[in-house]
Amino acid sequence: MHPMLSSSAPRRPWHTPLIATLALGVVVALAGCAAPSPGTATNFSTWDSVVTAADGQTVNLWMFGGDEQGNAYIDDVLAPAAAREGVNLNRVPVTDTKDALNRVLSELQAGRTDDGTVDLVWVNGDNFRTGKEAGAWLCDWTAMLPNMANTSTTDPLLTSDFGTPVDGCEAPWSKAQFSIAYNAAVVTNPPATVGGILDWAQANPGRFTYPAPPDFTGSAFVRQVLYSVSGGYQNVPAQYSPDAFDTLTPELYQVLSDLAPSLWRGGDTYPADSTQLNKLYAEGQIDMTITYGPATLTKLVEDGTYPPQTRVLELMDGTLGNASFLAIPSNAAHQAGAMVVANLALSVEQQVAKANPGTWGQFTVLDLSKLTSIERQQFADLPQSTVVPSFDVLSRNANPELSAAWVPALDEGWRTRVPTR
Amino acid sequence: MRTERGARAVLIVLLLPVGVVVLGGLGSAIMQSVGLMPLVGPVRFNLDAYAATSQDLPVAIGVSLAIAAASTAIAALVGTAAALVVVSGGWLGRLVGIAGAVTISIPHLIGAATIGLLLADSGVLPRLLGIDADAWPPLVGGPWWVAVIAGFAWKESAFVALVVAGTLLTRVAQFDEPAALLGAGRIARIRMIFLPLAAPSLIVASTIVFIYTLGSYEVAWLLGRTYPEPLAVMAIRLFNDVSLTSRTESAAIAIVTVVLAFAAVAVASVAVRRLAVWR
């Protein structure tokens, strides 16, 4: 018999190389790990040096990939325009912006500080705040962008992102308005307030629901209800404090718990994300759907996904408004190229194209008063939608977003108090 | 002795990448879970992450174990039956073999999406049967995790079938034919020859299925309920959470899952060693 197979062969030598190998494995795997460095400022001093460095770079733009119009805009409009400026734009779709942030954080944690795979991220709110806290964004670069001159320097939506000061760590891209769409063929007497929506849901059991937080849209709906039960956004302090949370949220969670039995499936479960919610609406299982990107509704009605009578509720108490941005990770390999793309995305030509409901329908971040009359006319000439009111109407009485610190607290409170009731 | 040393050298080379990946990943997860690899803040040993999740942990463990046990039981039962058909040969055996091979090559996520489209309230099946969405039982996202278990059991029964059939095909004829000649009936041959020969590979395959189901999140996320969460879904939610501290909690959940998986392996290896065929 071969000595290795005999039961009397000494077993110890087997264990020594095994343990040595495994120990070496741990050492090798952990050697690269290091605490991330704090957020870094850009090395470029002039825009010309950025443009020179950007030539020929391939920029990986990580963005939420669940919006087909957004994907098409990047691939068919923005990327060809970037190519004309010598930058290859590569769209990397993610199911949630958190995936992009997590990739950056993991790379920083593993010690990859200057050759990261993410060059540009479509981001705002709590993801921006978390990245900023962890030093994951490149800062002080947006002032260099020539097209920043066409944005307002005092617009609170652009200077602070869900309460977190922007500080030149991200360039504005689009504005959005939280909206609730309904099927007018079924909902003949549409509610005019957020409280009215809850009453409608209770009067029509099983025909309404919202995505479970921490889904972005579901989380926004909970904040919208918080404003409603608190008697308006004026009564909710923008900055988070445990005291404010303890005072204001018991009623919020009580209202949502009371509402639950009237929701789809009796509130026994919730759609896990806005995609599932939209599917329920498209299939006619519910009569209202919630979106932070109302611009996409026009196309969805046109192609027959949504009922033809889909309209956006015009709420008297107003809805949440925010802006979304393009941020560059501090470890991005192609920072110059990313800046060129961010600047291009802010050009009048790109902002007009993006605002067209037939393209993407995202509202512009430009300050129209800073544009020439010809440029203003380009925005005025955009086709109007029968489904979605214009941004002026939609953003009437717009509610400011709460600071990003509120978001995880409200989400966790919902998770522990509403579905377990 | 020279060949023995050579074999050892080969073993070390083969084990090194495994060691780096498995123990490196496990090591960093353990270190993250006890606060030794924080994303921000000071490095300090603590068990805060375990304490923070302790409230949700019992329910999550219960849900995870139940889903894994149910999926494994169905997969083992269906897989063994399918393996018997494959081994018995003929056109039916070949057909089942091909069906199993095709099923295995479908990615889990695609399979889960298909199950969702089939079994959802307004899915293909209720439409074919003409049943209204309100009257259809909540298989997707319902209280009994039916679609999740169905998804796992369907995919994994093919895996069990191919593993068990593979071991049976090489060995069963030398026992089965003499037994048949000596007058043993079908039931007796299944009980005395097929099942004992299949038992080791069945236990090993079932253990793999159990552990895979325990650690997989996408099927449960896609077809399951938002509350309560299985361990893997909870870990991925915490890992993707915006608060930086929840990454340590995610690592803690992952470690708990690993401990459960190791326990399952331990139970299975004891069971395999006790088998007559093994001895």
Interface residues (C-beta under 8 A of the other chain):
Chain A: H2 P3 M4 P13 W14 P17 L18 A20 T21 L22 L24 G25 V26 V28 A29 L30 C33 A35 P36 D96 K98 D99 L101 N102 L105 Q109 D126 N127 R129 T130 E133 A134 G206 A212 P214 R265 D268 T269 Y270 P271 A272 E283 G284 Q285 A404 V407 P408 R415 P419 T420
Chain B: M1 T3 E4 A7 R8 L11 I12 L15 L16 V18 G19 V20 V21 V22 L23 G24 G25 G27 S28 M31 M37 P38 L39 V40 V43 D121 S122 A133 D134 P138 G141 G142 P143 W221 L222 R225 T226 Y227 R237 F239 N240 D241 V242 S243 L244 R247
